[in-house]
Amino acid sequence: MYSLKKRKNKDSTKDHSFLICLFLVLIVLVVFWQGVKNDFINFDDTQYVTENQHVQAGLTWKKLAWAFTTTHAGNWHPLTWLSHMVDCQLYGLNPAGHHLTNVLLHTASTVILFLVLLGMTGSRWRSAFVAALFALHPLHVESVAWVAERKDVLSTLFWMLTLWAYLAYAQRPGVKTYLLIILPFALGLMAKPMLVTLPFVLLLLDYWPLKRIELGQSAIGLPAASQPSTIAKKPGVQAFPLLWEKTPLFVLAAVSSVVTFIVQKSGGAMGALEVYPIKIRVANALISYVRYMVKMIWPQNLAVFYPHPGQSLPMWQAAAGGLLLLLVSIAVIRAGRHQPYLPVGWFWYLGTLVPVIGLVQVGAQAMADRYTYVPLIGLFFIIAWGVPELLAKYRYRRIVLATATTILLATFTMVTKLQVRYWQNNFTLFQHAAEVTADNYVAHDSLGNALAQQGMLEQAIVHYREALRIKPNLVNTYNNLGVALLQQGEINRAIAQYYQALRLKSDSAETHNNLGIALFNLGQVDKAIGHYLTAIKLDPNFGKAYNNLGNALARKGKLDEAIRQYSRALELKTNYPEAHNNLGVALAQQEKLREAIAHFKRALQLRPDYAQARSNLHNAIALQAKTTEPPGWSSTVGR
């Protein structure tokens, strides 16, 4: 009878866990499913997917080798590149499929997080609460809704799998179970080097909830770990063996850190000390630690980019932030003997933010919502275990906790759904960023690009000028302003913007290409050719410059050379409708109509609304049938 009752209780536990997993899957889908309908964003999505020919080619042996050898985008993360390639293989450039993959990865991480915490603590509802906060918190929208942040959701999945493997190892130590830890950890590092802090997190988990280090008794009422300690319980002896067993993980983390530093340094992603002195970096880090906690509690005014204040950063805030962090750290250490979740959660938060807190400045942002994707789990621990303990003697404890949890999760559901909606397209995203932050030059520049794509050039120019007012040394913004002016027919004013960009950065291939286009439109073909050649010298893989060089050579009647340039552009960028159209024109002028028609058709396949290619195709077919005189052909520049 006892055995049957025990079995029923075990089955009931499994049923509850299954229902919780199902609930977690459903809430993720409810909140993030609308994001599947969102567009790509012209902010890193271009270099990761929409303008990356290596990724768009899908999985091939050649592209597999590229993924493991490239430092494109200032990172070495081959697994991330491979995941984008798989998406392109499956979905092409339909953004829905790419967004869906991010949502599924986030869902999987959420469920595994719950199962890992359940296995480590034996506390079903507190583990479920932590997983639900991870699933729903508005600060996590950026990681899930941004295709370019595939590296975040993918690496975090491997983070969770590593924790799961570590749980198995803690329960059954051995070579086989240890190897199960190394595999997902290494794969995670190849998706994003954020996992370098994970070995330290495992040491925290050894203290609580795994209790492999016994420094004192837990508070009464706290759930016990689900397995006994596997290390001798003699204080002062346990730490070294636990540290030693993680040596392979620390070695992998160190190698990944060195590779990341070299790659980002060579790629220009790191801010120099002259731009961000160490004093400013430390001050910004202290402030950011506090700001992340504030946004965790009150997630408002979230933006895709937070401008770095630089020298104007208020030092009193940094001092106050540093003092707060110090006092909290002292308090949680003192309380750690009886509330071990406090130091574990707190140092999980502090430690996992170290690679991205700004001490090594990467990019121009002061902070970023995506950086909280894993670190906030530590603070969620403190809430999930601390609040019930505070209410331990309260008569209506369960009712209060259930009500508060329901209200909190319902609120986060609404706020997160709203935040996902801001990621609908470039215009909605950057308009929101400009509204909720001050002097956000990136938001204004990107909003200008979004408006320019919609043909709203006057409004775009207003935002470009606002970005330059805030930060006068923006090379890309001068380029964008020049393109908008050129589209308005203001060629000389456009040229002035390009020369200003070159004064700031003389080796900008993009600027030389754009200046060549403007000079070509003025009829200064030889000068245009000089700038196209300079652009190609600076960036030998610049497909647009080859296309434009072909146009200039064709204008001079050098069709054979023009055809070579168009062909080179298509080697670099196979899905390039303008180059197909222009190559078709050159071939038609050489009376190679069959080949020309094939390129016009390909251009229309890639861009069905391509009026010039449609007109050229019609003319080529008519000329092939000898029903018309040789027509005037129409070529297109590649901006």
C-alpha positions in Angstrom: 0.0 0.0 0.0 2.8 2.4 0.9 4.7 1.5 -2.3 1.6 2.2 -4.4 1.0 5.6 -2.7 4.7 6.5 -3.2 4.4 5.6 -6.9 1.3 7.7 -7.3 3.0 10.7 -5.7 5.9 10.2 -8.1 3.6 10.0 -11.1 1.8 13.2 -9.9 5.1 15.0 -9.7 6.0 14.0 -13.2 2.5 15.2 -14.4 3.0 18.6 -12.7 6.4 19.0 -14.2 5.1 18.2 -17.7 2.2 20.7 -17.3 4.7 23.4 -16.1 6.8 22.7 -19.2 3.8 23.0 -21.4 2.8 26.2 -19.7 6.2 27.7 -20.2 6.1 26.8 -23.9 2.7 28.3 -24.3 3.6 31.6 -22.6 6.7 32.0 -24.8 4.6 31.4 -27.9 1.8 33.8 -26.8 4.3 36.6 -26.2 6.7 36.1 -29.0 4.7 34.6 -31.8 3.7 38.1 -33.1 7.4 38.7 -33.6 7.6 36.0 -36.3 5.8 38.5 -38.6 8.5 41.2 -38.0 10.9 42.3 -40.7 14.7 42.1 -40.7 16.3 45.2 -39.1 19.0 47.2 -41.0 21.1 47.1 -37.9 23.4 44.1 -37.9 20.9 41.9 -39.7 22.5 43.2 -42.9 25.9 41.8 -42.1 24.6 38.6 -40.5 22.0 37.7 -43.1 20.4 40.1 -45.6 23.7 41.3 -47.2 25.9 38.3 -46.4 26.4 36.2 -49.5 28.3 33.5 -47.5 25.3 33.0 -45.2 22.7 33.2 -48.0 24.5 30.4 -49.9 23.4 27.9 -47.3 25.3 25.0 -46.0 28.2 23.9 -48.3 31.7 22.6 -47.5 33.1 25.9 -48.7 30.8 28.0 -46.5 31.4 25.6 -43.6 35.1 26.4 -43.9 34.3 30.1 -44.1 32.3 29.9 -40.9 35.2 28.5 -39.0 37.8 30.9 -40.4 36.1 34.2 -40.8 36.2 37.1 -38.3 33.4 38.9 -40.1 31.3 41.2 -37.8 34.2 41.4 -35.4 33.6 37.9 -33.9 34.6 34.3 -34.1 31.4 32.4 -33.7 31.2 29.6 -36.3 28.2 28.0 -34.8 26.2 31.2 -35.1 27.1 31.5 -38.8 26.1 27.9 -39.4 22.7 28.4 -37.8 22.1 31.4 -40.0 23.1 29.4 -43.0 20.6 26.6 -42.1 17.9 29.2 -41.8 18.7 30.6 -45.3 18.8 27.0 -46.6 15.3 26.4 -45.2 13.6 29.8 -45.5 15.7 31.9 -47.9 15.3 35.6 -46.9 11.8 35.2 -45.5 12.3 36.9 -42.1 9.5 34.8 -40.5 11.6 31.6 -40.5 14.6 33.4 -39.0 12.5 34.9 -36.2 10.8 31.5 -35.6 14.2 29.9 -35.0 15.0 32.5 -32.3 11.7 31.9 -30.6 12.2 28.1 -30.6 15.7 28.5 -29.1 14.3 30.8 -26.4 11.6 28.3 -25.7 14.0 25.4 -25.4 16.3 27.4 -23.0 13.3 28.3 -20.8 12.1 24.7 -20.4 15.7 23.4 -19.8 16.2 26.1 -17.2 13.2 24.9 -15.3 14.2 21.2 -15.5 17.8 22.0 -14.3 16.6 24.1 -11.4 14.0 21.4 -10.5 16.7 18.8 -10.5 19.1 20.9 -8.5 16.8 22.3 -5.8 13.8 19.9 -5.8 11.6 23.0 -5.6 9.1 22.8 -8.5 7.2 26.1 -8.2 10.2 28.3 -7.4 12.1 26.8 -10.4 9.0 27.4 -12.5 8.9 31.0 -11.4 12.5 31.6 -12.3 12.0 30.0 -15.7 8.8 32.1 -16.3 10.6 35.3 -15.5 13.4 34.3 -17.9 10.8 33.6 -20.6 8.7 36.8 -20.2 11.0 39.6 -19.0 10.8 42.6 -21.3 14.6 43.0 -21.1 14.9 39.7 -23.0 12.9 40.9 -26.0 16.0 42.2 -27.8 17.8 38.8 -27.7 14.8 37.0 -29.1 13.2 39.5 -31.5 16.5 40.5 -33.2 17.7 38.1 -35.8 21.3 39.2 -35.5 21.2 38.2 -31.8 20.9 34.6 -32.8 24.3 34.2 -31.1 22.6 35.2 -27.8 19.7 32.7 -27.8 21.9 29.9 -29.4 24.8 30.3 -26.9 22.3 30.4 -24.0 20.7 27.1 -25.1 24.2 25.6 -24.8 24.6 27.3 -21.4 21.5 25.5 -20.2 22.6 22.2 -21.7 25.9 22.6 -19.9 24.1 23.1 -16.6 22.0 20.1 -17.3 25.1 18.0 -18.0 26.7 19.4 -14.8 23.7 18.3 -12.8 24.2 14.7 -14.2 27.9 14.9 -13.3 27.2 16.1 -9.7 24.9 13.2 -9.2 27.1 10.6 -10.9 30.7 11.8 -11.2 32.7 10.1 -13.9 34.6 10.6 -17.1 31.6 10.0 -19.3 29.4 12.5 -17.5 32.2 15.0 -17.4 32.7 14.8 -21.2 29.0 15.7 -21.5 29.8 19.0 -19.8 32.7 19.9 -22.1 30.7 19.3 -25.3 27.9 21.8 -24.9 30.3 24.3 -23.2 32.6 24.2 -26.2 29.7 24.5 -28.6 28.4 27.5 -26.7 31.7 29.3 -26.9 31.6 28.8 -30.6 28.2 30.5 -30.7 29.1 33.4 -28.4 32.0 33.9 -26.0 29.6 35.0 -23.3 30.0 31.5 -21.8 33.5 32.3 -20.5 31.9 33.0 -17.1 30.1 29.7 -16.9 32.9 27.7 -15.0 32.7 30.3 -12.2 28.9 29.9 -12.2 29.3 26.2 -11.7 31.5 26.9 -8.6 28.6 29.0 -7.3 26.2 26.2 -7.9 28.5 23.8 -6.1 27.8 25.9 -3.0 24.1 26.2 -3.6 21.9 24.4 -4.5 24.1 21.4 -5.2 25.7 21.7 -1.8 29.0 20.1 -2.9 30.6 22.6 -0.6 29.2 22.6 2.9 30.0 25.8 4.7 27.0 25.8 7.1 23.4 24.8 7.5 20.7 26.2 5.3 17.9 28.2 6.7 15.0 26.2 8.0 12.3 25.7 5.3 14.7 25.9 2.3 14.4 23.0 -0.1 17.3 20.6 0.1 19.5 19.8 -2.9 18.3 16.7 -4.7 21.6 14.8 -4.2 24.2 14.5 -1.4 27.5 16.2 -1.5 30.1 14.4 -3.6 33.1 16.1 -1.9 34.3 15.7 1.6 32.5 17.9 4.1 35.6 19.2 5.8 35.7 23.0 5.5 38.7 24.4 3.6 39.4 21.1 1.8 36.5 21.1 -0.8 37.4 24.2 -2.7 40.5 23.1 -4.5 39.2 19.8 -5.8 36.1 21.6 -7.2 38.3 24.2 -8.8 40.7 21.6 -10.2 38.0 19.5 -11.8 36.9 22.6 -13.8 40.4 23.1 -15.3 39.5 22.0 -18.8 36.5 24.5 -18.7 38.7 27.3 -17.6 41.3 26.5 -20.3 38.5 26.6 -23.0 37.2 29.9 -21.5 40.7 31.4 -21.6 41.3 30.4 -25.2 38.0 31.8 -26.2 38.7 35.1 -24.4 42.1 35.5 -26.1 40.6 34.7 -29.5 37.7 37.1 -28.9 40.0 39.9 -27.8 42.3 39.5 -30.9 39.4 39.3 -33.3 37.5 42.3 -31.9 40.7 44.4 -31.6 41.7 43.7 -35.2 38.1 44.4 -36.4 38.0 47.8 -34.7 35.1 46.8 -32.4 36.9 47.8 -29.2 36.9 51.4 -28.2 40.4 52.8 -27.7 41.5 54.1 -24.3 41.7 57.6 -25.8 38.0 57.4 -26.6 36.9 55.7 -23.4 39.6 56.1 -20.7 39.6 53.4 -18.0 38.1 55.8 -15.5 35.1 56.3 -17.7 34.8 52.6 -18.4 34.7 51.7 -14.7 32.3 54.5 -13.9 29.9 53.4 -16.7 30.2 49.8 -15.5 29.1 50.7 -12.0 26.2 52.8 -13.2 25.1 50.1 -15.7 25.0 47.4 -13.0 22.5 49.5 -11.1 20.6 50.6 -14.2 20.1 47.0 -15.2 18.6 46.2 -11.8 16.3 49.2 -12.1 15.1 48.1 -15.5 14.6 44.6 -14.2 12.2 46.0 -11.6 10.7 48.7 -13.8 11.3 47.9 -17.5 10.5 51.1 -19.2 12.2 53.2 -21.9 13.9 50.1 -23.4 15.8 50.9 -26.6 17.9 49.1 -29.1 20.8 51.4 -28.5 21.8 53.5 -25.4 24.4 56.1 -26.3 27.5 56.2 -24.2 27.8 59.5 -22.3 31.6 59.5 -22.5 33.2 62.3 -20.6 29.9 63.8 -19.5 29.1 60.7 -17.4 28.1 61.9 -13.8 30.8 60.6 -11.5 28.6 61.0 -8.4 26.3 58.3 -9.9 29.3 56.0 -10.4 30.3 56.5 -6.8 26.8 55.9 -5.5 26.5 52.8 -7.7 29.8 51.4 -6.5 28.9 52.0 -2.9 25.5 50.3 -3.4 27.2 47.2 -5.0 29.7 47.0 -2.2 27.1 47.2 0.6 24.9 44.6 -1.1 27.9 42.3 -1.7 28.9 42.5 2.0 25.3 41.9 3.1 24.7 38.8 0.9 28.1 37.3 2.0 27.1 37.8 5.7 23.7 36.2 5.0 25.1 33.4 2.9 25.4 30.9 5.8 21.7 30.8 6.3 20.4 32.0 2.9 22.9 30.5 0.4 20.8 31.6 -2.5 21.6 35.2 -1.8 25.4 35.2 -2.6 24.9 32.7 -5.4 22.2 34.8 -7.1 24.0 38.1 -6.5 27.4 36.9 -7.7 25.8 35.1 -10.7 24.5 38.5 -11.7 27.7 40.5 -11.1 30.0 37.8 -12.6 28.1 37.0 -15.8 27.9 40.7 -16.7 31.7 41.2 -16.5 32.4 40.4 -20.1 29.8 42.9 -21.4 29.7 45.5 -18.6 32.0 47.8 -20.5 35.4 47.4 -18.8 36.5 46.2 -22.2 34.5 48.5 -24.4 33.0 46.8 -27.5 30.9 49.1 -29.6 29.6 52.6 -28.8 26.8 51.7 -26.5 26.7 52.4 -22.7 24.7 49.2 -22.1 22.4 46.9 -23.9 19.2 45.0 -22.9 20.6 41.8 -24.6 23.4 41.7 -22.1 21.0 40.8 -19.3 19.7 37.6 -21.0 21.6 35.3 -18.7 22.8 37.5 -15.8 19.2 38.3 -14.6 18.7 34.7 -13.7 20.8 35.2 -10.6 18.5 38.0 -9.4 15.5 35.8 -10.2 16.9 33.2 -7.8 17.0 35.8 -5.0 13.4 36.8 -5.7 12.1 33.2 -6.1 13.7 31.9 -2.9 13.8 35.2 -0.9 10.2 36.4 -1.0 8.7 33.1 0.1 11.1 33.0 3.0 10.2 36.5 4.1 6.5 35.4 4.1 7.3 32.1 5.8 5.3 32.9 8.9 2.5 34.8 7.2 -0.9 33.0 7.5 -2.0 33.8 3.9 1.4 33.2 2.4 0.2 30.9 -0.4 -2.6 33.2 -1.5 -0.4 36.3 -1.5 2.4 34.5 -3.5 0.0 33.1 -6.0 -1.8 36.4 -6.5 1.5 38.4 -6.7 3.0 35.9 -9.2 -0.1 36.0 -11.4 -0.2 39.8 -11.5 3.6 40.0 -12.1 3.6 37.5 -15.0 0.4 39.0 -16.5 2.1 42.5 -16.4 5.3 41.2 -18.0 3.3 39.4 -20.7 1.6 42.7 -21.7 4.8 44.8 -21.5 6.8 42.2 -23.4 4.2 41.9 -26.1 4.3 45.7 -26.6 8.1 45.6 -26.7 8.1 42.9 -29.4 5.8 45.1 -31.4 8.4 47.9 -31.5 10.7 45.4 -33.4 8.2 45.2 -36.2 10.4 47.1 -38.7 13.2 49.7 -38.9 10.8 52.7 -38.6 8.9 51.5 -35.5 12.1 50.3 -33.7 14.2 53.4 -34.2 11.4 55.9 -33.8 10.7 54.3 -30.4 14.5 54.5 -29.5 14.6 58.2 -30.5 11.6 58.9 -28.3 12.7 57.2 -25.1 16.4 58.2 -25.1 18.2 61.5 -25.3 20.7 62.5 -28.0 20.5 59.0 -29.6 22.5 59.6 -32.8 22.3 55.9 -33.8 18.5 56.0 -33.6 18.3 59.2 -35.7 20.7 57.9 -38.4 18.9 54.5 -38.6 15.5 56.3 -38.6 16.8 58.4 -41.5 17.7 55.2 -43.4 14.2 53.7 -42.7 12.5 56.9 -44.0 14.8 57.1 -47.1 13.9 53.5 -48.0 10.3 54.6 -48.0 11.2 57.5 -50.3 10.6 60.1 -47.6 13.8 61.9 -48.3 13.1 65.2 -46.7 12.2 63.6 -43.4 15.2 61.3 -43.7 17.5 64.3 -44.2 16.1 66.0 -41.0 17.1 62.9 -39.0 20.6 62.6 -40.6 21.3 66.3 -39.7 20.0 65.7 -36.1 22.4 62.7 -35.8 25.3 64.9 -37.0 24.3 67.7 -34.6 24.6 65.2 -31.7 27.8 63.6 -33.0 29.6 65.5 -35.8 32.1 62.8 -36.7 29.7 60.1 -38.0 31.2 59.0 -41.3 28.3 56.7 -42.2 25.8 59.5 -41.5 27.6 61.8 -43.9 27.4 59.0 -46.5 23.7 58.5 -45.9 23.0 62.2 -46.1 24.9 62.3 -49.4 22.9 59.4 -50.8 19.6 61.1 -49.9 20.8 64.4 -51.4 21.9 62.6 -54.6 18.4 61.0 -54.9 17.0 64.5 -54.7 19.2 65.6 -57.6 21.4 67.7 -55.3 24.6 66.3 -56.7 27.0 69.0 -55.6 25.6 69.0 -52.1 25.9 65.2 -52.0 29.6 65.4 -53.1 30.3 67.9 -50.3 29.0 65.3 -47.8 31.2 62.6 -49.2 34.3 64.8 -49.0 33.4 65.6 -45.4 33.2 61.8 -44.7 36.6 61.3 -46.4 38.2 64.0 -44.3 37.1 62.0 -41.3 38.0 58.6 -42.7 40.0 58.6 -45.9 40.0 54.8 -46.2 36.2 54.4 -46.3 35.4 52.1 -49.3 31.7 53.0 -49.0 32.4 56.8 -49.3 34.7 56.3 -52.3 32.0 54.3 -54.1 29.3 56.9 -53.3 31.5 59.7 -54.5 32.2 57.8 -57.7 28.4 57.5 -58.3 28.0 61.3 -57.8 30.9 62.1 -60.1 29.5 59.6 -62.7 26.2 61.5 -62.6 28.0 64.7 -63.3 29.6 63.1 -66.4 33.1 63.0 -64.8 33.6 59.3 -65.7 37.4 59.1 -65.3 37.2 60.6 -61.8 34.4 58.2 -61.0 36.5 55.3 -62.1 39.4 56.4 -59.9 37.1 56.3 -56.8 35.6 53.0 -57.8 39.1 51.5 -58.1 40.1 53.0 -54.7 36.9 51.4 -53.1 37.8 48.0 -54.6 41.4 48.4 -53.4 40.2 49.1 -49.9 37.6 46.3 -50.0 38.3 43.7 -52.7 34.9 42.1 -51.9 32.8 45.2 -52.5 30.4 43.9 -55.1 28.6 47.3 -55.6 31.8 49.0 -56.5 32.5 46.4 -59.2 29.0 46.9 -60.6 29.5 50.7 -60.7 32.9 50.4 -62.2 31.3 48.3 -64.9 28.8 51.1 -65.6 31.6 53.6 -66.0 33.6 51.4 -68.3 30.5 50.7 -70.4 29.9 54.4 -70.7 33.4 54.7 -72.2 32.6 51.9 -74.7 34.8 49.3 -73.0 32.2 46.6 -72.9 34.5 43.6 -72.5 36.1 45.2 -69.4 32.6 46.2 -68.1 31.4 42.6 -68.5 34.3 41.4 -66.4 33.4 43.8 -63.7 29.8 42.9 -63.7 30.7 39.2 -63.6 33.1 39.8 -60.7 30.2 41.6 -58.8 28.0 38.6 -59.3 30.8 36.2 -58.1 30.8 38.2 -54.9 27.0 38.7 -54.6 25.1 36.1 -56.6 21.7 37.5 -55.7 22.4 41.0 -57.1 19.6 42.1 -59.5 21.3 45.4 -60.6 24.4 43.5 -61.7 22.4 41.0 -63.6 20.5 43.8 -65.3 23.7 45.7 -66.2 25.5 42.6 -67.4 22.4 41.9 -69.6 22.6 45.4 -71.1 26.3 45.0 -71.9 25.7 41.6 -73.5 22.8 42.9 -75.5 25.0 45.7 -76.8 27.3 43.0 -78.0 24.3 41.3 -79.6 24.5 38.3 -77.3 20.8 38.4 -76.8 20.2 34.9 -75.4 22.7 35.5 -72.6 21.3 39.0 -72.0 17.7 37.7 -71.7 18.8 35.1 -69.1 20.3 37.9 -66.9 17.2 40.1 -67.3 15.0 37.2 -66.3 17.3 36.5 -63.3 17.1 40.1 -62.2 13.3 40.0 -62.3 13.3 36.8 -60.3 15.3 38.5 -57.6 13.2 41.7 -57.8 9.9 41.3 -59.5 9.2 45.1 -59.4 12.4 45.9 -61.2 11.0 48.2 -64.0 14.3 48.7 -65.8 15.0 45.0 -66.1 11.5 44.4 -67.3 11.8 47.0 -70.0 15.2 45.7 -71.0 13.8 42.1 -71.2 11.0 43.3 -73.4 13.4 45.1 -75.7 15.8 42.2 -75.9 13.0 39.8 -76.8 11.7 42.1 -79.4 15.2 42.6 -80.8 15.7 38.9 -80.9 12.5 38.5 -82.9 13.7 41.4 -85.2 10.5 43.3 -84.6 12.1 46.5 -83.4 15.1 48.8 -83.9 18.0 48.6 -81.4 16.5 50.2 -78.2 18.0 52.4 -75.6 19.2 50.2 -72.7 18.9 51.1 -69.0 21.6 50.4 -66.5 21.5 50.8 -62.7 24.0 51.9 -60.2 24.7 49.9 -57.0 24.7 52.2 -54.0 
